[in-house]
């Protein structure tokens, strides 16, 4: 009988220990601040990179003009050593992502990378005097235009209306 008393004491001690651990976890949870709101997206100024790309690229580099204040530039880069690749990413109104990609790379490979697997549809649309082809089915939907030795892709998680708004705002220089 002496052995059963020791087992009961061990179980009781384990339950008490678990209770203390639970209380400590609750206290820590209450007193450590946590914020469940969406993180503030940092806006980048792309003017310097745009001027550099426009001087260096062998094609007219695209950048938006006149977008509403709801559009925030979030990333920019120009890589002359990688087929003169120009990238400009935006957080669009509603939290969606829209990017402008340009390159002299082989169009089929470049479009696949920029749309992340998108396939051409038979739909084209005239936007700001340029003919754009719709791509769907990849991670991003996209609008694609080829001219002046480069391919321009406007792609992202945004709707085709947002992609069209971006394509409409593009100035090539």
HUHUVEN-V156374 format. One record per residue. N is the residue number from 1. RES is the residue in three letters. SS is DSSP state (helix for helix, strand for strand, loop for the rest). NEAR is the number of other C-alpha atoms within 12 Angstrom. D_CENTER is the distance of its C-alpha to the mean C-alpha in whole Angstrom. Layout:
N:RES:SS:NEAR:D_CENTER, N:RES:SS:NEAR:D_CENTER
This chain:
1:UNK:loop:7:68, 2:UNK:helix:8:67, 3:UNK:helix:9:64, 4:UNK:helix:10:63, 5:UNK:helix:11:63, 6:UNK:helix:12:61, 7:UNK:helix:13:58, 8:UNK:helix:14:58, 9:UNK:helix:14:57, 10:UNK:helix:14:54, 11:UNK:helix:14:53, 12:UNK:helix:14:53, 13:UNK:helix:14:52, 14:UNK:helix:14:49, 15:UNK:helix:14:48, 16:UNK:helix:14:49, 17:UNK:helix:14:46, 18:UNK:helix:14:44, 19:UNK:helix:14:44, 20:UNK:helix:14:44, 21:UNK:helix:14:41, 22:UNK:helix:14:40, 23:UNK:helix:14:41, 24:UNK:helix:14:39, 25:UNK:helix:14:36, 26:UNK:helix:13:36, 27:UNK:helix:13:37, 28:UNK:helix:13:34, 29:UNK:helix:12:32, 30:UNK:helix:11:34, 31:UNK:helix:10:34, 32:UNK:loop:10:30, 33:UNK:loop:9:28, 34:UNK:loop:10:25, 35:UNK:loop:8:22, 36:UNK:loop:7:20, 37:UNK:loop:7:18, 38:UNK:loop:8:15, 39:UNK:loop:8:14, 40:UNK:loop:12:14, 41:UNK:loop:19:11, 42:UNK:loop:14:13, 43:UNK:loop:19:13, 44:UNK:loop:19:14, 45:UNK:loop:18:17, 46:UNK:loop:24:16, 47:UNK:helix:18:20, 48:UNK:helix:14:21, 49:UNK:helix:25:19, 50:UNK:helix:28:19, 51:UNK:helix:22:23, 52:UNK:helix:21:23, 53:UNK:helix:31:21, 54:UNK:helix:26:23, 55:UNK:helix:17:26, 56:UNK:helix:21:26, 57:UNK:loop:30:24, 58:UNK:loop:23:26, 59:UNK:loop:26:25, 60:UNK:loop:28:24, 61:UNK:loop:38:20, 62:UNK:strand:38:18, 63:UNK:strand:36:17, 64:UNK:strand:31:17, 65:UNK:loop:18:20, 66:UNK:loop:15:21, 67:UNK:loop:24:18, 68:UNK:loop:17:19, 69:UNK:loop:13:18, 70:UNK:loop:18:15, 71:UNK:loop:31:13, 72:UNK:strand:29:12, 73:UNK:strand:31:11, 74:UNK:strand:25:9, 75:UNK:strand:26:9, 76:UNK:strand:29:12, 77:UNK:strand:31:14, 78:UNK:strand:30:17, 79:UNK:strand:24:19, 80:UNK:loop:23:22, 81:UNK:loop:14:23, 82:UNK:loop:17:20, 83:UNK:loop:25:22, 84:UNK:loop:31:21, 85:UNK:strand:34:17, 86:UNK:strand:43:15, 87:UNK:strand:34:12, 88:UNK:strand:40:10, 89:UNK:strand:36:7, 90:UNK:strand:40:7, 91:UNK:strand:32:7, 92:UNK:loop:30:10, 93:UNK:loop:23:13, 94:UNK:loop:15:13, 95:UNK:loop:21:10, 96:UNK:loop:26:8, 97:UNK:strand:33:5, 98:UNK:strand:41:7, 99:UNK:strand:44:8, 100:UNK:strand:44:11, 101:UNK:strand:45:12, 102:UNK:strand:49:16, 103:UNK:strand:41:19, 104:UNK:loop:31:22, 105:UNK:loop:26:21, 106:UNK:loop:20:23, 107:UNK:helix:25:21, 108:UNK:helix:24:21, 109:UNK:helix:18:20, 110:UNK:helix:29:17, 111:UNK:helix:38:16, 112:UNK:helix:28:16, 113:UNK:helix:26:14, 114:UNK:helix:40:11, 115:UNK:helix:35:12, 116:UNK:loop:23:12, 117:UNK:loop:22:15, 118:UNK:loop:29:16, 119:UNK:strand:26:19, 120:UNK:strand:24:21, 121:UNK:strand:18:23, 122:UNK:strand:12:26, 123:UNK:strand:17:25, 124:UNK:strand:19:24, 125:UNK:strand:23:24, 126:UNK:strand:17:26, 127:UNK:strand:24:23, 128:UNK:loop:17:25, 129:UNK:loop:14:27, 130:UNK:strand:22:25, 131:UNK:strand:20:25, 132:UNK:strand:31:21, 133:UNK:strand:32:21, 134:UNK:strand:34:19, 135:UNK:strand:34:17, 136:UNK:strand:29:17, 137:UNK:loop:19:17, 138:UNK:loop:22:14, 139:UNK:loop:20:11, 140:UNK:loop:31:10, 141:UNK:strand:38:12, 142:UNK:strand:46:13, 143:UNK:strand:48:16, 144:UNK:strand:43:18, 145:UNK:strand:36:21, 146:UNK:strand:27:23, 147:UNK:strand:22:25, 148:UNK:loop:18:27, 149:UNK:loop:20:26, 150:UNK:strand:30:22, 151:UNK:strand:36:20, 152:UNK:strand:46:17, 153:UNK:strand:48:14, 154:UNK:strand:49:12, 155:UNK:strand:49:10, 156:UNK:strand:39:7, 157:UNK:loop:30:8, 158:UNK:loop:30:10, 159:UNK:loop:25:14, 160:UNK:helix:29:16, 161:UNK:helix:24:17, 162:UNK:helix:32:14, 163:UNK:helix:41:13, 164:UNK:helix:35:17, 165:UNK:helix:27:17, 166:UNK:helix:42:15, 167:UNK:helix:40:17, 168:UNK:helix:28:20, 169:UNK:helix:24:19, 170:UNK:strand:30:19, 171:UNK:strand:23:22, 172:UNK:strand:27:23, 173:UNK:loop:20:25
